């Protein structure tokens, strides 16, 4: 039944849900004030997707802050983009809660010689447990939804957290998770600025 449920989800449905996540999850903060940027999940109304904000992300097992000048990429999407993985929370505190879609984010390693301040163009991906991995217990899902039916967002795989791009890509190579490319409308631009 779980396998049937996962396989019945079409790519257009997932792409539609992804747009909702990118619009709501990465774009819900108020304009920057003297107090600094606001968390993206707090942006609402006419500022949605149009103002700078921040979100926490995992990279190589550590949490960093990623800032966004806005939540949409204008122009032709570049061909070679680093991933921006969206998955189940990896600790007891989710990095994003929109409004009931608890999730975390993972990006590639932050280069130490650049001290963590560099621009990124990123392609959004959902990290979903495969049906076989759910049945075997290899992947522990959090059934949650950015919009529409709940999906099995990947939590831990084989007892290990997915707090690095390498861990996620290894789990994908083993068939424990599926990486759902959210398409050209889910290209974002941000910069990892500091640890949390």
Secondary structure by P-SEA (a helix, b strand, c coil): caaaaaaaccaaaaaaaaaaaaacccccccccccccccccccccccccccccbbbbbbcccbbbbbbbcccccccccccbbbbbccccccccccccccccccbbbbbcccccccccccccbbbbbbbbbcaaaaaaccccccccccccccccccccccccccccaaaaaaaaaaccbbbbccccccbbbbbbcccc
